[in-house]
Amino acid sequence: MTVQYIFHSGFLLETAARYYLFDYYQGELPQLDTQKPIVVFSSHNHRDHFNPEIFTILNSMDMKDIYAVLSKDISEKKYPKDIEVLTVRANIACELPCGEHLETLQSTDSGVAFLLTTEEGVIYHAGDLNDWFWDGEPDNDNKQMRGSYRHEINKLKGRKIDVAFIPLDPRQDAHYADGLLYFLAVADAKCVYPMHYWQKPETIDRFLSEYPQYRDAIRYPEKQ
């Protein structure tokens, strides 16, 4: 399985059988094998996680087999024409037409997080499932957010994950790594790609300088 960073929270993964594209927002795709199927995942309707233009881009590349998995909060008016769409909500488990097993978690913002089991490994894409702890917000709101986040991540305890994509948001100041730290403490993840760092990759350097014990697990998206 190969991983390519596209932009923000967008990643393209390739296995022997197909491509998986998560949360495309903007950015240039590499040259693709047009005969290989591609599954497009969008975790929620925020403009930095879902851009319906991706289907126009893929059609212009003459991709022969495109399938979409879209969170329920994405308006059907934005669904692609002539492309099969699976609409998903939180806390479901299902088999995709291409054979993969998909599970979803409830986001602490909008939509879902994805846990996808493929023949070449397990992929977790958090979308906006994160510990969104903000200085200046009421204590009860932050405590509720933390509890909700941990409730969802605890569902991953004991699960082996090969590739994970987790928010590391510098806008949260001192709390920028809260969500990632809890994920690393709970989940058995082999390779972890920080995302959603708003074009500030130095946030990853900060994290590794403060938490060097996770250096073996953390990957730099922009250095792949």
Rosetta blueprint (number, residue, H / E / L):
1 M L
2 T E
3 V E
4 Q E
5 Y E
6 I E
7 F E
8 H L
9 S L
10 G E
11 F E
12 L E
13 L E
14 E E
15 T L
16 A L
17 A L
18 R L
19 Y E
20 Y E
21 L E
22 F E
23 D L
24 Y L
25 Y L
26 Q L
27 G L
28 E L
29 L L
30 P L
31 Q L
32 L L
33 D L
34 T L
35 Q L
36 K L
37 P L
38 I E
39 V E
40 V E
41 F E
42 S E
43 S L
44 H L
45 N L
46 H L
47 R L
48 D L
49 H L
50 F L
51 N L
52 P L
53 E H
54 I H
55 F H
56 T H
57 I H
58 L H
59 N H
60 S H
61 M L
62 D L
63 M L
64 K L
65 D L
66 I E
67 Y E
68 A E
69 V E
70 L E
71 S E
72 K L
73 D L
74 I L
75 S L
76 E H
77 K H
78 K H
79 Y L
80 P L
81 K L
82 D L
83 I L
84 E E
85 V E
86 L E
87 T E
88 V E
89 R L
90 A L
91 N L
92 I L
93 A E
94 C E
95 E E
96 L L
97 P L
98 C L
99 G L
100 E L
101 H E
102 L E
103 E E
104 T E
105 L E
106 Q E
107 S L
108 T L
109 D L
110 S L
111 G L
112 V E
113 A E
114 F E
115 L E
116 L E
117 T E
118 T E
119 E L
120 E L
121 G E
122 V E
123 I E
124 Y E
125 H E
126 A L
127 G L
128 D L
129 L L
130 N L
131 D L
132 W L
133 F L
134 W L
135 D L
136 G L
137 E L
138 P L
139 D H
140 N H
141 D H
142 N H
143 K H
144 Q H
145 M H
146 R H
147 G H
148 S H
149 Y H
150 R H
151 H H
152 E H
153 I H
154 N H
155 K H
156 L H
157 K L
158 G L
159 R L
160 K E
161 I E
162 D E
163 V E
164 A E
165 F E
166 I E
167 P E
168 L L
169 D L
170 P H
171 R H
172 Q H
173 D H
174 A H
175 H H
176 Y L
177 A L
178 D H
179 G H
180 L H
181 L H
182 Y H
183 F H
184 L H
185 A H
186 V H
187 A L
188 D E
189 A E
190 K E
191 C E
192 V E
193 Y E
194 P E
195 M E
196 H L
197 Y L
198 W L
199 Q L
200 K L
201 P L
202 E H
203 T H
204 I H
205 D H
206 R H
207 F H
208 L H
209 S H
210 E H
211 Y L
212 P H
213 Q H
214 Y H
215 R L
216 D L
217 A L
218 I E
219 R L
220 Y L
221 P H
222 E H
223 K H
224 Q L
